Amino acid sequence: QVRLVESGGGLVQPGGSLRLSCAASGFTFSAYDMSWYREAPGKSREMVAYINSDGRRRYADSVKGRFTISRDNAKNTVYLQLVNLRPEATALYYCTALGPLTLLPYWGLGTQVTVSS
């Protein structure tokens, strides 16, 4: 059974930092491309960061230079480091997993990030 469990969200002041984690199980993690998405109130869900099985990364323009995605295949975990957070980063953050033979990605339930003073 595939499971993706996000953690690390919370309330942070503008300019602060967080590290989100996504613990994966039930599939061969190292073979899967992993992504972080977010959904803010009243906005569409958007991809913010992506890392493929080879370690190549992509970012949304809105987060380049402030968000960093990484993975630890030994721990079956993908991370998202968020620095210099702005209020517009407030959203529910999800991780996804897409394998070489899967048509649709698996999704976690998300972790809430709130940036507010």
Secondary structure, DSSP 8 states (H G I E B T S, - for coil): --EEEEE--EEE-TT--EEEEEEEESS-GGGSEEEEEEE-TTS--EEEEEE-TT--EEE-GGGTTTEEEEEETTTTEEEEEE-S--GGG-EEEEEEEE-TT-SS-EE---EEEEE--
